[in-house]
Amino acid sequence: MNLPICSVCLNSDLLCPACQEKVDKKLVSEKELELYRRVSQLSEKFKGLKDVEIESLIEDKDVLVVVCSKGDVSRVVGRGGSNIKRLGRELGKTVRIVEKSADKRKFLQDLVFPVPIKTFGLVYTQEGEKYKVRLSSGRIPIPRKSFISIAEKFLGKNVELEFEKEEQETTEDKIKRLVRQMNS
């Protein structure tokens, strides 16, 4: 498994100069370092994770997002989702796998798949800039608060999440529609 921290540092309490520089420059936080160490230890139990490249990990209270290189998603997920299910049980979190992408919308879409994103964009308000994400109605695979937290960490700005409302046809509208159909 290829991680942003070298294998020697993952198995040691000390960091080499290159890994220490990543921590000093805040490219990797202390919390992320500990998470990389845990995932590295767990990866030894998962055959499919040996040859994958993990770009980053984004953690929330209930969710861990594994950002992997292009083409590695299926190996990280494992046959029938076996790797992520097992990893989730070991960590006590929901695990989502997303492919590294410079496209912010694609990253968020992978996070909430299979629920489609209807609109996504930067909004300017009196309080400052924020991203607004509108999803089609449906149940997203992670808690709403976790989605917002992870999206804010990824995007570096506040995020507002909305769901489209499915318009319910009232009984009166249904009767009118049926009457029109019968008269035509």
C-alpha positions in Angstrom: 0.0 0.0 0.0 1.4 3.4 -1.0 0.6 6.2 1.5 1.8 9.8 1.8 3.9 8.7 4.7 6.8 6.1 4.1 6.5 2.6 5.5 9.4 3.1 7.9 7.6 6.0 9.6 4.3 4.2 9.6 5.9 1.5 11.8 7.8 3.9 14.0 7.2 6.7 16.5 9.9 8.8 14.8 9.6 10.4 11.4 12.2 10.6 8.7 13.1 14.1 7.5 10.8 13.9 4.5 7.8 12.7 6.5 8.5 15.2 9.3 8.5 18.0 6.6 5.1 16.9 5.5 3.8 17.2 9.1 5.6 20.5 9.6 4.2 22.0 6.5 0.7 20.7 7.5 0.4 18.5 4.4 -0.3 15.7 6.9 -1.8 16.4 10.3 -0.9 14.5 13.5 -4.4 13.0 13.4 -4.0 11.9 9.8 -0.6 10.4 10.6 -2.2 8.2 13.3 -5.0 7.2 10.9 -2.4 6.3 8.2 -0.7 4.1 10.7 -3.9 2.3 11.6 -4.9 1.8 8.0 -1.4 0.6 7.2 -1.6 -2.0 10.0 -5.1 -3.1 8.8 -4.0 -3.3 5.2 -1.8 -6.3 6.1 -5.0 -8.2 6.7 -6.5 -7.2 3.4 -4.9 -8.8 0.3 -6.5 -6.3 -2.1 -4.9 -3.3 -0.4 -1.3 -4.2 -0.9 -0.7 -2.6 -4.3 -3.1 0.4 -4.1 -2.1 4.0 -3.7 -4.0 5.9 -1.1 -3.8 9.7 -1.8 -5.4 10.9 1.4 -7.8 10.0 4.2 -10.6 12.4 5.3 -12.1 11.5 8.6 -15.3 12.6 10.3 -16.7 11.3 13.6 -18.7 8.6 11.8 -17.2 8.3 8.3 -13.7 7.7 6.8 -13.2 8.7 3.2 -10.4 6.9 1.5 -9.1 8.9 -1.5 -7.3 6.6 -3.9 -5.5 6.9 -7.2 -7.3 6.4 -10.5 -8.1 2.8 -11.2 -7.6 1.6 -7.6 -11.2 2.0 -6.4 -12.3 -1.6 -7.2 -9.2 -3.1 -5.4 -9.8 -1.0 -2.3 -13.5 -1.9 -2.3 -12.8 -5.6 -2.7 -15.0 -8.3 -4.1 -18.6 -7.6 -3.0 -17.3 -4.7 -0.9 -15.5 -7.1 1.4 -12.5 -4.8 2.1 -14.5 -1.7 3.0 -17.0 -3.7 5.1 -14.2 -5.2 7.1 -12.3 -2.0 7.3 -15.4 -0.3 8.5 -16.0 -2.9 11.2 -12.3 -2.6 12.4 -12.5 1.2 12.6 -16.1 1.5 13.8 -16.9 3.8 10.9 -18.7 4.0 7.6 -16.0 3.8 4.9 -16.5 5.5 1.5 -13.9 5.1 -1.3 -13.5 7.9 -3.8 -11.2 8.3 -6.7 -8.8 11.3 -6.6 -10.1 14.0 -8.8 -9.4 17.7 -9.4 -13.1 18.0 -10.3 -14.8 19.0 -7.0 -18.2 17.9 -8.2 -17.0 14.4 -9.2 -15.4 14.0 -5.7 -18.7 14.9 -4.0 -20.7 12.8 -6.4 -18.5 9.7 -5.6 -19.1 10.5 -1.9 -22.9 10.4 -2.2 -23.2 7.8 -4.9 -25.8 6.6 -6.0 -27.8 9.8 -5.2 -27.1 12.3 -8.1 -26.0 15.8 -7.5 -28.4 18.1 -9.3 -26.6 21.4 -8.8 -23.2 22.4 -7.4 -21.6 25.8 -7.3 -20.0 28.5 -5.4 -22.4 31.1 -3.9 -21.4 34.5 -2.7 -23.2 35.7 0.5 -22.8 38.6 2.9 -21.0 36.1 5.2 -18.6 35.1 2.5 -18.3 32.4 -0.1 -19.8 29.0 0.4 -20.6 26.0 -1.8 -24.1 24.9 -2.3 -24.9 21.3 -3.1 -28.4 20.2 -4.2 -29.1 16.5 -4.3 -32.1 14.8 -5.8 -34.3 13.6 -3.1 -33.2 10.3 -1.7 -31.2 8.8 1.1 -27.5 9.5 1.0 -25.2 6.7 2.2 -23.6 8.8 5.0 -25.1 11.1 7.6 -25.9 14.6 6.4 -23.6 16.2 9.1 -20.7 13.9 8.0 -21.2 14.9 4.3 -21.1 18.6 5.2 -18.0 18.1 7.4 -16.1 16.1 4.8 -17.1 18.4 2.0 -15.9 21.4 4.0 -12.6 19.7 4.7 -12.2 18.9 1.0 -13.4 22.2 -0.4 -11.9 24.5 2.2 -15.1 26.5 2.5 -18.5 26.3 4.2 -21.0 24.0 2.5 -24.8 24.1 2.4 -26.6 20.9 1.5 -30.2 20.8 0.1 -32.4 18.1 -1.2 -34.9 18.6 -4.1 -38.4 18.1 -3.0 -40.4 15.6 -5.0 -43.7 17.3 -5.9 -46.6 15.2 -4.6 -49.7 15.4 -6.7 -52.6 16.4 -4.5 -55.9 14.4 -4.7 -57.6 17.5 -6.2 -54.9 17.8 -8.9 -55.2 14.1 -9.7 -59.0 14.3 -10.1 -58.6 17.3 -12.4 -56.0 15.5 -14.5 -58.2 12.4 -14.8 -61.2 14.4 -15.8 -59.1 16.2 -18.5 -58.0 12.8 -19.7 -61.6 11.5 -19.8 -62.8 14.5 -21.7 -60.1 14.4 -24.4 
